[in-house]
């Protein structure tokens, strides 16, 4: 149940990171963080969804 409740949260985190990466002039550290979020969260979403 908890995992299912976290799915929308993690989806939003991935979406926000993608939006951020589409912008120009973002500091390199922020870009690295957003890329890490996508790399770490996106695969987990596929495993949690039924």
Contact map, one row per residue, 1 for C-alpha under 8 A:
11111000000000000000000000000000000000000000000000
11111100000000000000000000000000000000000000000000
11111110000000000000000000000000000000000000000100
11111110000000000000000000000000000000000000000110
11111111100000000000000000000000000000000000000000
01111111110000000000000000000000000000000000000000
00111111111000000000000000000000000000000000100110
00001111111100000000000000000000000000000000000000
00001111111110000000000000000000000000000000000000
00000111111111000000000000000000000000001100100000
00000011111111100000000000000000000000000100100000
00000001111111110000000000000000000000000000000000
00000000111111111000000000000000000010000000000000
00000000011111111100000000000000000011001100000000
00000000001111111110000000000000000000000000000000
00000000000111111111000000000000000000000000000000
00000000000011111111100000000000011011000000000000
00000000000001111111110000000000010001000000000000
00000000000000111111111000000000000000000000000000
00000000000000011111111001000010010000000000000000
00000000000000001111111101000010011000000000000000
00000000000000000111111100000000000000000000000000
00000000000000000011111111000000000000000000000000
00000000000000000000111111000000000000000000000000
00000000000000000000001111100000000000000000000000
00000000000000000001101111110110000000000000000000
00000000000000000000000011111110000000000000000000
00000000000000000000000001111111000000000000000000
00000000000000000000000000111111100000000000000000
00000000000000000000000001111111110000000000000000
00000000000000000001100001111111111000000000000000
00000000000000000000000000011111111100000000000000
00000000000000000000000000001111111110000000000000
00000000000000001101100000000111111111000000000000
00000000000000001000100000000011111111100000000000
00000000000000000000000000000001111111110000000000
00000000000011001000000000000000111111111100000000
00000000000001001100000000000000011111111100000000
00000000000000000000000000000000001111111110000000
00000000000000000000000000000000000111111111000000
00000000010001000000000000000000000011111111100000
00000000011001000000000000000000000011111111110000
00000000000000000000000000000000000000111111111000
00000000000000000000000000000000000000011111111100
00000010011000000000000000000000000000001111111110
00000000000000000000000000000000000000000111111110
00000000000000000000000000000000000000000011111111
00110010000000000000000000000000000000000001111111
00010010000000000000000000000000000000000000111111
00000000000000000000000000000000000000000000001111
